[in-house]
Amino acid sequence: MDPVSKALWFVESHIAKEISLDDIALVGGVSRFHLSRAFVAATGQSVIRYVRGRRLSEAARALADGAPDILGVAIDAGYGSHEAFTRAFRDQFGLTPEALRAQRHHDNIELVEPIIMSDQPTVTLEEPRFVEGKAMLIAGLGERYEYDRTNNLIPALWQRFNEYEGSIPGAVPNAWYGLCCNFDDTSFEYVSGVEVKDFSEMPKEFSCVRVSPQKYAVFTHRDHISAIRGTMHTIWSKWLPESQYKSADAPSFERYGPEFDPRSGNGGLEIWVPIKD
């Protein structure tokens, strides 16, 4: 089993107990950082959001069946107070626990069902090359995103950044970077940018990131940009766990060379994954 399959099994087997990201990563045999990246690549959402959604969905089923004690349902779902449970429940489903119990059905809400990993196909990867990456200065437009809310937002960020083409002081030509950094359990920062010689004349709206020297496994993605999630899933859920390497807690990035066509999404790109022996 890959680490995401192990994580899903553990969550479903312990849904009624208190579990942490550290607990889930330990069962998966990988670091918190690796599990977070692998889980998002495989499912499109963070581990924490999935656990929360599953617990609230089981709570919704209990309430629709007429559970008499809402606080008891809240505690079973991992919430210490009626107020905290109500806030989370409304954020997840758009109505209060009392309203759902009163209507006695859950047909009008979207429950989070268990994910079956057999539904998540992997792709055939080309063998990566290994690079001792140099220090870089990356400057561009940056935003912080929750893991499961990036599908339309990152392409829109690139569209905004494309307007700066040819006008960035000291830009190193022939490559653009999609930099992923500053990860936590539910979100990360994404910077669409270029390598620059220094930060002194950057537009005030730019994010500026210093990338330290780091060893990388570099994968070539030759398909359309829309298929990148399958490549990411295979790297984090299959190649990396089966390799001799571990993921390093460092920025990863997509590198778009001159062969990539931003208008059509064709031409291919490279995915640089930070690793350690």
N, C-alpha and C positions, 0 to 999 in steps of 0.2 A: 504494500500500500504506500502511496506517496503521502507526503506530510499533510496535504489538504484532506485527503480521504481519512487519514487517522484523526485529524482535528474534527471533522464532521461526525465521525463515529463517537468520539469522546463527548462532544457537545450533546448529541442525542442521548447518549447513555447517562449523562449527568445533568440533564436539563433542569431537574428539580433541586439541584445542589448548588452551592456557591462555588463558582469556578472563575479562574483568572486567566488572562492571556499567557502568563507564565506556565500555568498548569497545562494549557492546551499545547503550547510550544514544546513542553517537555515530552508529552505523549507523541508529538510529531517528530521528535528527534532533531529539531532545528532550533535556531535562535528566534526570539520574538520578532526581530527585524525580518528574517527570512520568512517566517510564517505569515507575517503581515503582507509582504509582497506577493508570496505565492497564493494566498487566499484571495487577494484582490484580483490577481491575474486569472484565477480559475473561476471565480464567482461574480466578480464585479462589485463586491461590497466588502467592507471590513469585517474582521472576525467579531469585533465588539458589537457592531450593528446587527450582524446575523444572530448572535446570542440573544441580544435584546429583543429582536423581532420574533424569534422563536418562543421566548418566554412569554412575551405579551400575547402572542397568538394562542398559546395554550391557556393563558388567562382568559382571553376572549371566548374560547370554547366553553370554559367553566362558567363564565357569566351568562352566556347564551343558554346554558342548560339550567340556569336559575340558582347559581351558587348564592346561599343566603348571606354570607359574610364577605363583603368586598375587601376588608382589611386582611382577612385570611388569604384571599386570592392574591392580594398585593404582596404579602410576605412570601408566599410560595413562589412568586415571580421575582423575588430578590429585592423588593422595595420595603423600606423601613417605616413608611408612613403612607396614609391614604392620599395626602396631597401630592407627594412625589410620584406615586403610581398613577394618579389621575392625569398629571402633566404629561408623563411619558405615554400613557394610553391615548390621550387626545392627539399628541404629536404623531403617533404611529397610525392611528385609524380615523382621526377627525371627529370623534365623538367621545363622550365620557363613559366610564364603566357603568354608571347608573343607567344611562340611556341604552346601552347595549343589553343590559340585563332586562330592562323593561320591555324591549322589543322581542326578546326571546329567540333571536336568530342572528347569524352573522353573515347573511347573504350580501349585505351592502358594504362590507369591508373586505380588504385584500389581506388575507392571512399570509404569514411567512411559513411556507411548507418546508419540510426537510429537503435539502439538496442531495440529489443522487449523482455521485461523481461519474458514473458510467455515461452520463449524458454530456460530459465535457471532453470532447475529442482533443487529442494532441496532434501535432504536426511533425513532419520530418525535418529535422534541423541539419544544416550543414555543420561540419566540424568547426568549432570556433578557433580563432587564433588568440594568442595570449600576448598582451601588451603591457609594458611598464609605463603607465600613463604619466605624463609630465604635469607639472603644476600649470593651471590655466586660470585666467580671469574671464568669467562669463558675464555678460551684461545683456539685459533685455527686459521684456515685460514679464512680471511674475505675479502669480495669484496662488492663494492657498485653497485647496480643494478637498472635500471629503471623498473618500475612495470610490464611493458608488455614485458620484455626481460629477463625472468628468466627460461623458460622451459628447455632449455638444459644446461644453465650455472650453475645452482645450483647443479644438479647431477654431473657435471664435477668437481665442487669445492669439493664435497664429495669424489669423486674418488681420488683427489689429497691428501685430508686430511687422507684418509684411510692408506696411506703409513706411517703415523706417529704412527699407532696403536702400543701400548706397549712401546713407546720410549719417552713419554712426562713426564718430571719430575713432581712428586707430583700429578699426575692425580688421581682423585677420580674414582674408578672402577664402572663398571656396568651401565653406562649411557653416551650417547653422546647427544649433544644439537645442534639444528638448531636455532640460535638466530637471531631474527629480531629486529633491533634497529635503532636509528638515522634517523627517518623518515622525509621526507619533502613532498612537494606536488607531486613530480614526481618520487622519488626514495627512497631507503632505504639501510641499510647495513645488510648483512647476514653473520653470522659467523658460520661455521661448527666447533664445538669444544667440549671440555670436561671441567668439573669442575676441578679446580686445587687448591692446598693449598696456593700457592703464585705465583707471576709472575716473580720471580727473575731469574729463569733459563730457561725461554721460548726461543725457537728459534727466531731469529731476524725477521723472516718473519711473525710471528704470530700477530694476533690482540688480544688484551687483554681488556675485558669488565667487569667492576664491576656492578653487578646486585643488586640493593637495595632491601630490604624487601618489599613485595608487595602482596596484596591479588589476587588470581587467581581463575578463573573457569577452571577446568581441564576436557577436553573432551577426550574420548577414540576413536581413529580411528582404527577399526579392519580390514578394507579392505586393498587391495594392496596400496602401497604408491602412485601410479599413480592416485588414486581416491581422493587424499587429497583435491583437489580444491573444490569438491562438499561439503565436510565437512566444509571447511573454509567459503564457500558461505553461508551455512545454519546458521553457528554460527553468522556471522556478519550481515546478512540480515534478519534473522528470530528470532533466539533465543535471541540475545542480545536486539534488539528493543522491544521484547515482555516481557522481564524480568524486574525485579525491579532494575537492575544494569546499570551502564554506563561504557563505556570503559575508562580505565586510560591511560594516555600518558606515557607509560612505555614499556620496551622491552617485546615482546611475544616470545614464543619459542616452538619448537617441542622437545619432550624428547623421545629418542630412548633407550629402555631398552635392557637387554640381550636376550629377546625373539625376537627382530627384526633381520631379516636376510638381511644384506646389499647386498648380492649377488642376492637374488631373489626378494627383495622388500616386502616380506611377513612378518607376525608376529605382525603387528600393532605398534602403537605409541600413545603418548599423545600430545595433543595440549593445551598449557597453555596460557590463555587469561587474561591479566591484567584488573581488574575491580575495581570499587568503588561504594559505596552505593549511 
